[in-house]
Amino acid sequence: MKIKVLDLQMGDRIVAYCSNKRQTCTVKHVEDDGQINVTLTVSISGHYRSSVSRAVLFRRDALVDLAT
């Protein structure tokens, strides 16, 4: 299912390119500066239950895939 990037909320799980591969990420923060891009801070689950945070940029009109 696709959703507008501006409609994402903290805790939503999306599929995005992080660390040069397509993977499931959990949204930690959505930052909309009113410009062209929206910055998402996401966490990536790794082995041993460790969590790594990354920033992912999207255009304001982008649609993202929700993880099932």
C-alpha positions in Angstrom: 0.0 0.0 0.0 1.3 3.4 -0.9 0.9 6.6 1.3 2.0 10.2 0.9 5.2 10.9 2.7 3.6 13.9 4.5 0.9 11.5 5.9 3.5 9.3 7.7 3.5 9.2 11.4 6.1 8.0 14.0 6.1 4.2 14.2 5.0 3.6 10.7 7.0 0.9 8.9 8.0 1.7 5.4 10.1 0.1 2.6 12.9 2.5 1.5 16.5 2.5 0.3 18.8 2.7 3.4 22.5 2.0 3.3 22.3 1.3 -0.4 19.7 -1.5 -0.2 15.9 -1.6 -0.1 14.7 -2.6 3.4 12.0 -2.2 5.9 12.5 0.8 8.2 10.5 2.3 11.1 9.8 6.0 11.0 11.2 7.8 14.1 10.7 11.4 13.1 9.3 13.4 10.1 10.8 16.8 9.4 9.1 19.0 6.9 11.0 22.3 6.4 8.4 23.6 3.9 10.9 23.4 1.1 11.2 20.7 -1.7 12.2 17.8 0.5 10.9 16.0 3.6 13.5 14.3 5.8 12.6 11.1 7.6 14.7 9.8 10.5 14.2 6.0 10.4 15.6 3.1 12.3 16.8 -0.1 10.7 16.6 -3.4 12.6 19.8 -5.3 12.5 21.1 -8.5 14.1 21.1 -8.9 17.8 18.2 -6.4 18.1 20.5 -3.4 17.6 19.0 -0.4 16.0 20.7 2.0 13.6 19.2 5.4 12.7 19.4 6.9 9.2 18.1 10.0 7.5 16.1 9.5 4.3 15.1 12.3 1.9 11.9 12.3 -0.1 10.2 14.9 -2.3 7.1 16.4 -0.7 4.8 14.8 -3.3 6.4 11.3 -3.0 4.5 8.2 -2.3 6.1 5.6 -0.1 5.4 1.9 0.4 4.1 0.8 3.8 5.6 -2.5 5.0 3.1 -5.3 5.3 
